[in-house]
Amino acid sequence: MATKNFNRQNEDITRMLATLIRNVKDPRVNQGMLSIVAVETTGDLRYCNVYLSVLGLKSEKELMKGLKSASGYLRHELGSSLELRYTPELIFHLDKSIEHGAAINKILSGLDVSAEDKASAEHKEDEDTDE
């Protein structure tokens, strides 16, 4: 029962932070398309790890400085919007998995594989599974 309530709180925090980050006027934060990948709150709701993904990032260091300076505002607004016993301290982490996946996809799409090679590879896989 507690985990269901805990997951709901994480989803509420994610939704509110996504809205609040758009309202931050610091140009260091508005570098590209920023999205919240995940939010993990500790069991006592004192700390909240926020994992962000940014497409079009210019400077990772500047983004992190901007988020750290805006964390007080975000925490205050989060506390006034959500009814939590404690408003967690926000700790931001940059998640590069989406960029990594896009780079792998670009490499894979750049490979020159003909239709005959694909058909022979599929035929070979079928033979290997039959044995």
Helices and strands as residue ranges (DSSP letters): H 2-22, E 33-41, E 47-55, H 60-81, E 89-94, H 97-110, H 115-130
